[in-house]
Amino acid sequence: MHKWKLFKKSAALVLSSAVIASGVPVTAMASEAEVFSDVSEETQGETAQEEGENEDQESVSQDQLEVGEADIQSEEPEESDAEAIQEEVAEISAEEIQQEEEPQIQEDTEEAFGDGEAFMAEAGEVLQDASEITVAGVKYLWSMQPAEGYTQIGTTGVYVKVADGQTALNGKLYGTTTLSYSEFYAGDTTQESYDAITSATTSKNQIFANEDSTEVTSSGYQIQGVKNVSVAVDAETYVDAQALKAASKLPREGVYTEAADITLNEAPSQETGQYKTLNTDGTYSATKFDVKATVTDASTQIQAPSIWGDYMLVVKEAGTKYLRNSRQGDFAVGGNTLGVILETASGKKVGLRHTYEIWVQPYELAFSAGSGLIGEKISKVTYITPDGSYVYEFGDKAPLVKKQPEAGMKVQAAFVKENTTQVKVDGLDKYENPKVSVYYTTGSGHGKKTTYVVDHAVAENGVVTFDSSVARAGDEIYTVMISSDNYVDMTKNITLTGQPITVSNVSYYWVKGALDGYTQIPGTDIYYKAANGHQALTGILYGTASLSYEEFYAGDATSRKYDSVTSATTRKSTAFGNADVQNLTENGYEIAGVKKVSVATDAKTYVEARILSEAGELPESGAYIEAAGITLGRTPTVEPGQYKTLNADGTYSATKFNVKATVTDAEATLNTSSRWGDYEIKVKETSTKYLRDTKSDAGFAVNSGIQGMILETTDGGKYGMRHMNEMWVKVYKAAFAKDAGLEGKTVNRITYIMSDGAYVYEFADGIYIKPQATEEMDVSPEFTDSTHVKLANLDKYKNPKVSVFYTTGVGHDSQTTYLVQDGVAADGVVALDSTVARPENETYTVRVSSDDHADVSVQLVYGTIAFKENSGVLYIGSSRQLEAAGENCKDVTYASDNETVASVDENGKVTAKAAGTAVITATSAAGKTAQYKLTVKTPSVKLNASAKTLYVKGSPAIVTLKATTAGVTGKVTYTSSKPSVVAVAANGKVTAKAAGTAVITAKCGNYKATCKITVKKPSVKASASAKTVFVGGTSQITVKKTGVSGKVTYTSSNKSVAVVSAGGKVIAKKAGTATITVKCGSYKATCKITVKKGSLKITSKTAVSVKAKKTTAIKAAATSKAKITYRSSNTKVATVSSKGVVKGVKKGKAVIYVSSNGITKKVTVTVK
C-alpha cells in the first residue's frame, strides 16, 4: 500500500504522529479533520434541483473548485515546519481528488520514515506517551493519573494543567459549530421551529452553505440543523473538553460534548458581533444579535396556498435592497441565511427551517398550517446570517394568516345554465367579505400568464359576469377563486366546453350544464356536440372487448360455465392469446374471461360512453361502462364475420357465428381419469385436419388462439368451457369438471369458437358422460398386507374392475406400471403381482372402473409404523429418544400435541417440560401414523417421616431417616437446621443433642424433603389414685415414663404407715405419712401418701327383720365422707345394694357387712 493511502486511512493518528515526531506542538484534532472534510465537500458534484437552478449550481460549484485548486497548488512541505505539515495535508487531499501521485512528497516522507510500516510503528510509539494538547496557541498537559499541579476535570479521572511557562486561557473563546434547530433557536422563539416544506431535494447541500444535511431520505436530504453558527464558550470548559476528547473520555452528552464540537476562530479571544453562548448545562443561550439593519418601509402579503407550503409570506423592499431577488447581484441576505424568525403582533416567535425558496429567494418565506400562526398577524421578520441579522418591521400593515378551509368545505361553482358568460358560486355566506375571481392561465414557468375575466368582484346573488372586453380562454377552462377576510383563497376549475375527444376521426365537445346546440347524455348533466365541420357518427361501430365468461357465452350457452381445470399455471397468459388474465394467484393465473372478442355497439352509445369516461362520471354498470371498454378497429364501420352485440341494457346478445366448417365423421371417446379434469373428451378427426394436435399452430384452423368452446347435449343443453391448459393447446381434448352439469348427459356436438369463425363437430352416437360416484360409494382402499388391497362398496358398481398402478417420469417420458390391471375382486380383495417391481415410495393409484359410473381413483400408500412402546413416564427436565419404525417407514416426522408438557425434535428426542400428559405422533412419508402417550411427572425427594420426637440420653435418642428419589439422580445429602439440637450423619442417622426443635433436610439435585425433629428431656412422673388413705385402705400409683425404658420399682419411706407392692398398690397400715418412690433407670418420681385413722357408725338398728321380697335400709356414717360399701353374707336369704338397701329373698338369716375407712360393722338381717 502506498504510504499516502495509509496516511489517509488514519489521518488524525498519522498527522498527530508526524507533528510529535518533528517536535511541533499537537493542535486540536478537530481542526485537522476539517482539512479533509472541507476538500471533500468542495469537490462534490452538483445535481439539478428545480427549473432554472442549473446556473446557480454551476457558479457555486465553480467557486468551490477554484478554492480546491488553490489548495492543491500549495508549496512542497519542509520536514521541520508545522505549516509545511499542514500544507502536506492539503497536498494529500488534492492527490486523493486527482488520483495522482507526487514523487517528491513520497521521497521526503521516505527520508523521514523509511517505509510505511516503519512510519506507522514510529507514530504508534510516539502517541503512546503523548499527553498534551494545544488550544489557541497555549499548551496543556493531561494525564489519566493524579499528579502535582494537575486538576481533575469533574469526576472524569482525567487531569489537566497548563504547561510550564504558558499562561492559561480565561474568559470566553469564540468559534463556530453545528446546531440542531432546537439549539439554534433556543431562547429566540416561543415554540418549536417548523420545516416549511416537505419536498426536500438531494441537491440542497450544494446550494445552502449553512444547513446541516445529515441524512438522505427517499424524499431528499433530511435537514436537521444549521452549520457554521457563531458561538461563545468558557475557555476553561473548552480546554477541558479538548483534553477529554484527546483522552477518549468525552461523555455522551452535556457541556463538554458540545464544547468539543466547536471550532475556534483564528482570533478566538476576539468577540464576534453575533453569537450564542454555550451554557454550563450544555444548552445554548438566546442569540446576541448584531442587527445590521432594521427596515420599516417594506411591504408584505401572504399567498395561500403556495407551491412551497400552505402559506408564503412575500416581502417587497422599497428603499433597501438586502434580500436576494434575482440570480445576480451582491445581496446581504441570500443563500448564506442561517435562519428566519417570524414574530407576530401577539408576541409569538416561530423559527423556520431551511427550504428551497426561503434561502434562495429569501423574500419568499413559506410555512405550514401546522406552524401555529393561523389567526396571527406577522409584524416582524428577522433574517439571521453569519455576519448579523436583518429585521423587517411591518407595523399596522402586518398581514393576517387566514384560516384553512374546514373539513368538507369546497368551492361550489358552475356556469349559469344556458349562459356562457356568467358563473354562479354557492355557499358564499361562509366567508367574510367574499370576492370572486374567474381567470385562466397560459404558458408555464417564467412565461406563465394569468388573465382575469372576473377580477375580485362582489357576487350578486352568487353570480358574477365575465368582462366582455377580455378575451376568453381558448379551451374554455377557467379557475374560480374566492377571496375573503377569514379564509385563504379557495379555487375550483370549471369547464365550458373542455378539450374535445375524438372518436373515429370525429371530434366532440362537452360541457356540464345545458348549452345551446348541445345534446344531453340521458340521466346526467353533461351535454355534447360534434365539433364544427365534423359529422356525428351514426349506426353501428365494431371493435373488440374483454368479456367475462358470462358475457362471452351470453345467448350461446344455456347452462353454467365452468373452468375445466383447477391446476392453473403461470404459462397461461403466454399460451393463450385470447385468455383474459386478471389476477395472478398462488396457484397460477386466475382467468376471468376472453380478450379481443369482436363486438358491435351503437355509435351514439359509444360516443356518450367516451365522454362520460373523460368527465369521470361513468356509471358502475350498464351499457355506458361496457361501451367504454370497447376498442374500435381500424375500420370500425366494417362488419366482421363473427361478433356479439352490446344491448341497450349493458348485456350482450348471442354470437352471430361465422361457421367455417361442420365435421360429422370425427370420432370421440370419453376418459373419466384425466389429469386436466374429472372428464376429458378426445376428438379424433378422420377426413379433416382443423384441430391442432402438434406443438406448432401452423396449418391448424383451431389452435391456441381459441376463444371458447361449447358442448351441446341431446337434451338441448349448451355448456360453455373456460380456458385451461390442454383444452386450448391440444384442442382435440376437451376436459371439464364433474360439477359442469354434464353428468348423465350425452354430448352430441362441440363448437370451437375462434376470433374469425366457428368449427362445429357433430357426433351421431353421442358421448355419454358417466355420473360420478357418490360419497356412499367410497371404495376406501387399504392394504391388508403387502400384496393384497381391500376395497369397500364394490357391490354398488356395475361390473367393477380394479387396477393398482404407479407412474414414473413426466410428460412424454411418463410410464405406468400395473401391479393389477382391471382385476376382479374376491370379497372386495384384489391380489397384487408380487413379481412386479414396486416404487421406492410405495405410493399407488387404485382405480375402480365400471359400466355405470365414472372411474374412481384414490391414492394409496403402503407402509407401517409403530413405537416400541405405546406409553412411558418422564420427569421434568429429562429426555428420551423415541423411535418409530416399520415397513416403508421413511422420513418420519414427530409432533407433540402438548408442547407445554413435552416437546419433541425432528429426530424423535422428547424433552419433558411440565407435569401432565402429551401424545407424541410419528408420521412417515407414507402418511402412516403412530402415537406414544407420555406422562410427565415432577421430580421429587421424600423422607420416611415428616416429624419425629427424640429424647436426650433417653429412648429413642436416635432415628435413621431414609430418603427416596423419583426423577432425580445423584447423592442425597442430609443437613440439620440446628446441629446443637440434632446432629445428622451422612447416612441419615439423626441423634438428639439437646432439647429443642430442628429441621432435617434431605436434598438431591434441586429437590429436597424435610422432617421436623422435636427433642425432649426424658422423665418419670408418678401419681396416686388417692393421696389420703384411711387405715386399711389402698391407693394405686400410676407411672408415666417419657423417653425412659426399663423396669419400674416402687419403695415406701415408712412401711409401718404404708407399704407398696411391685405393681404400685399402696396399702395403708396406720395413721401417718409415707413417701412412695418410683424409679426407672436413673429417673425417679415420688408420691406422698397420708394415712388417717377412719370411723364408721351404724345409725340404724344393727339387727333388723324384713319380709321376703320386701326391703329395709341400713343407715351408716363414716368420716371424711369416705365411701361406704355393703356386702351380704348370704345373698340367697338377703341382698344389699350399694346404697345400703336390704331386700328379703327367703326365710333365714344373713349378715350385712358395712365397711369404710378400713372399718367393718355388722348388721343382722332376719327374713320372715
Secondary structure, 3 states (H helix, E strand, C coil): CCHHHHHHHCHHHHHHHHHHHCCCCCECHHHHHHHHHHHHHHCCCCCCCCCCCHHHHHHHHHHHHHHHHHHHCCCCCCCCCHHHHHHHHHHHHHHHHHCCCCHHHHHHHHHHHCCHHHHHHHHHHHHHHCCEEEECCEEEEEECCCCCCCEECCCCCCEEEECCCCCCCCCEEEEEEEEEHHHHCCCCCCCCCECCCCCCCCCHHHCCCCEEEEEEECCEEEEEEEEEEEEEEEHHHHHHHHHHHHCCCCCCCCHHHHHHCCEECCCCCCCCCCEEEECCCCCECCCECCEEEEECCCEEEEECCCCCCCEEEEEECCCCCCECCCCCCCCCECCCCCEEEEEECCCCEEEECCCHHHHHCCCEEEECHHHCCCCCEEEEEEEEECCEEEEEECHHHCCECCECCCCCCCCEEEECCCCCCEEEEECHHHCCCCEEEEEEEECCHHHCEEEEEEEEECCECCEEECCCCCCCCCCCEEEEEEECCCECCEEEEEECCCCCEEECCEEEEEEECCCCCCEECCCCCEEEEECCCCCCCCCEEEEEEEEEHHHHCCCCCCCCCECCCCCCCCCHHHHCCCEEEEEEECCEEEEEEEEEEEEEEEHHHHHHHHHHHHCCCCCCCCHHHHHHCCEECCCCCCCCCCEEEECCCCCECCCECCEEEEECCCEEEEECCCCCCCEEEEEECCCCCCECCCCCCCCCCECCCCCEEEEEECCCCEEEECCCHHHHHCCCEEEECHHHCCCCCEEEEEEEEECCEEEEEEEEEEEECCCCCCHHHCCCCEEEECCEEECCCHHHCCCCEEEEEEEECCHHHCEEEEEEEEECCECCEEECCCCCCCCCCCEEEEEEECCCCCCEEEEEECCCCEECCCEEEEECCCEEECCEECCCCCCCEEEECCCCCEEECCCCEEEECCCEEEEEEEECCCCCEEEEEEEEECCEEEECCCEEEEECCCCCCEEECCEEEECCCCCCEEEECCCCCEEECCCCEEEECCCEEEEEEEEECCEEEEEEEEEECCEEEEEECCCEEECCCEEEEEEEEECCCCCEEEEECCCCCEEECCCCEEEECCCEEEEEEEEECCEEEEEEEEEECCCEEECCCCEEEECECCEEECCEEEHHHCCCEEEECCCCCEEECCCCEEEECCCEEEEEEEEECCEEEEEEEEEC
